[in-house]
Amino acid sequence: MRRSALHRMGLFATALLLSAGAAEAHVGTTGASGFASGFLHPITGLDHVVAMIAVGLWGAQLGKPAIWMLPITFPLVMAFGGFLGLLGVLMPGLEVGIALSGVLLGAAVLTENRPPLFGAAILVGVFAIFHGYAHGAELPLGENALFFSLGFVIATGLLHAVGIVIGLLYEWPWGRITVRAAGGAIGAVGAVFLWNALA
């Protein structure tokens, strides 16, 4: 891929990140049904958006095999968390866990933290449980759980892809600064949600 094309893709993905709405994903549903409702659920909550983009960013920053392993780990474990939410299993500290995902994943990208791959996957998986639980617990009444879950898993994958596209800029010196700055921005957004969750 030519550098100019990659640069344009990175700028587009960055603009998409910065233009995301500030609404939380935990205050209600869109009223749409099934797949569409599930698909919109992650992308209408900034706390979810930044964490899922951070997973893609961090994976790209760490390189192979993390670039594909982390974005695969998150939706798989998130589906389990969604199942727990559908069952109504008690999940203490839900909003704190979601906010911490933004803080810590953003900080990992900002500081270029390079833990062992297994450790990175465990961290991503723990946060995925919180995010999945939030989606599953808010299944709108009368909607198909399977299609709703499929929608939020696919939306999550696309958000990871946005993070990966931005993260691919890391191979250039200016791109490295851009990726780290995106991590710092994600951490700051997560800190705001953490403050609100603890208030």
C-alpha positions in Angstrom: 0.0 0.0 0.0 1.4 3.4 -0.9 2.3 5.7 1.9 -0.1 8.5 0.7 -3.0 6.1 0.7 -2.2 4.8 4.2 -1.8 8.4 5.4 -5.3 9.2 4.1 -6.8 6.1 5.7 -5.1 7.1 9.0 -6.5 10.6 8.8 -10.0 9.3 8.1 -9.9 6.9 11.0 -8.6 9.6 13.3 -11.4 11.9 12.2 -13.9 9.2 12.8 -12.6 8.7 16.3 -12.7 12.4 17.1 -16.2 12.8 15.7 -17.7 10.0 17.9 -20.6 11.2 20.0 -20.2 11.6 23.8 -23.3 9.6 24.7 -22.8 6.6 26.9 -23.9 3.2 25.7 -25.6 2.4 29.0 -28.5 4.8 29.1 -30.9 3.1 26.8 -31.4 1.8 23.3 -32.1 3.2 19.9 -35.5 1.5 19.6 -34.3 -0.3 16.4 -34.6 -4.0 16.4 -32.3 -7.0 16.4 -29.1 -6.8 14.5 -29.3 -3.0 13.9 -29.9 -2.3 17.6 -27.0 -4.5 18.6 -24.7 -3.0 15.9 -25.5 0.6 17.1 -25.1 -0.2 20.8 -21.2 -0.1 20.9 -20.8 2.8 18.4 -23.1 5.1 20.2 -21.2 5.0 23.4 -17.9 6.9 23.5 -16.6 4.7 26.5 -17.0 1.6 24.3 -15.7 3.3 21.1 -12.4 4.4 22.6 -11.7 1.1 24.4 -12.3 -0.9 21.2 -10.2 1.4 19.1 -7.5 1.1 21.7 -7.4 -2.7 21.3 -6.7 -2.3 17.6 -4.2 0.5 18.2 -2.3 -1.6 20.8 -2.3 -4.7 18.6 -0.9 -2.8 15.6 1.7 -1.1 17.9 2.8 -4.5 19.3 2.9 -6.1 15.8 2.4 -9.7 14.8 0.8 -11.8 16.2 -0.8 -9.2 18.6 -2.2 -7.2 15.6 -4.7 -10.0 15.0 -4.7 -11.9 18.3 -5.9 -9.0 20.5 -8.8 -8.0 18.1 -9.9 -11.6 18.0 -9.6 -12.1 21.7 -11.8 -9.1 22.6 -15.0 -10.1 20.7 -14.7 -13.7 21.6 -14.5 -13.0 25.3 -17.0 -10.1 25.0 -19.6 -12.6 23.7 -19.1 -14.5 26.9 -19.6 -11.3 28.9 -22.8 -10.6 26.9 -24.1 -14.0 27.8 -23.6 -13.3 31.5 -25.4 -10.0 31.0 -28.3 -11.8 29.3 -28.5 -14.2 32.2 -28.6 -11.3 34.7 -25.5 -12.5 36.6 -24.4 -9.8 39.1 -21.4 -7.8 37.8 -20.2 -5.3 40.4 -18.2 -2.3 39.3 -19.4 -2.5 35.7 -19.0 1.2 34.8 -15.6 1.4 36.6 -14.4 -1.6 34.7 -15.4 -0.1 31.4 -13.9 3.3 32.2 -10.6 1.6 33.4 -10.4 -0.2 30.0 -10.1 3.2 28.3 -7.6 4.5 30.9 -5.3 1.5 30.9 -5.4 0.5 27.2 -4.9 4.1 26.2 -2.0 4.4 28.7 -0.5 1.2 27.2 -0.5 2.7 23.7 0.8 6.1 25.0 3.7 4.6 26.9 4.4 1.9 24.2 4.0 -0.8 26.8 5.1 -4.2 25.5 4.1 -6.9 27.9 4.2 -10.6 27.0 1.5 -11.4 24.4 -0.3 -13.7 26.9 -0.4 -10.8 29.4 -1.8 -8.4 26.8 -4.5 -10.9 25.8 -5.5 -11.4 29.4 -5.9 -7.7 30.0 -7.9 -7.3 26.9 -10.0 -10.3 27.8 -10.8 -9.0 31.3 -12.0 -5.7 29.9 -14.0 -7.5 27.2 -16.1 -9.2 29.8 -17.2 -5.8 31.2 -18.1 -4.4 27.8 -19.9 -7.6 26.7 -21.9 -7.7 29.9 -23.0 -4.1 29.4 -24.3 -5.0 25.9 -26.0 -8.2 27.0 -27.7 -6.7 30.1 -29.3 -4.0 27.9 -30.9 -6.3 25.4 -34.2 -4.4 24.5 -37.3 -6.3 25.4 -38.8 -8.4 22.6 -35.6 -8.4 20.6 -33.7 -11.5 19.3 -30.7 -12.0 21.5 -28.7 -13.8 18.8 -29.1 -11.1 16.2 -28.5 -8.4 18.8 -25.3 -10.1 19.9 -24.2 -10.6 16.3 -24.6 -6.9 15.7 -22.5 -5.7 18.7 -19.8 -8.3 17.9 -19.5 -7.1 14.3 -19.5 -3.4 15.3 -16.8 -4.2 17.8 -14.7 -5.8 15.1 -15.1 -2.7 12.9 -14.0 -0.5 15.7 -10.9 -2.7 16.2 -10.2 -2.3 12.5 -10.3 1.5 12.8 -7.7 1.2 15.6 -5.6 -1.1 13.5 -5.6 1.3 10.5 -4.5 4.2 12.7 -2.0 1.9 14.4 -0.4 1.0 11.0 0.9 4.5 10.9 3.3 3.5 13.7 6.0 2.4 11.3 6.8 6.1 10.4 8.3 8.5 13.0 5.4 11.0 12.6 2.9 8.1 12.7 4.5 6.9 16.0 3.7 10.3 17.5 0.1 10.1 16.1 -0.5 6.6 17.5 0.8 7.6 20.9 -1.2 10.8 20.9 -4.3 8.7 20.1 -3.5 6.5 23.1 -3.2 9.5 25.3 -6.6 10.9 24.1 -8.2 7.5 24.7 -6.7 7.4 28.2 -8.0 10.9 28.9 -11.5 10.0 27.7 -11.4 6.9 29.9 -10.3 9.1 32.9 -13.4 11.3 32.4 -15.7 8.3 32.4 -13.8 6.9 35.5 -14.3 10.1 37.3 -18.0 10.0 36.5 -18.3 6.4 37.6 -16.7 7.1 40.9 -18.5 10.3 41.6 
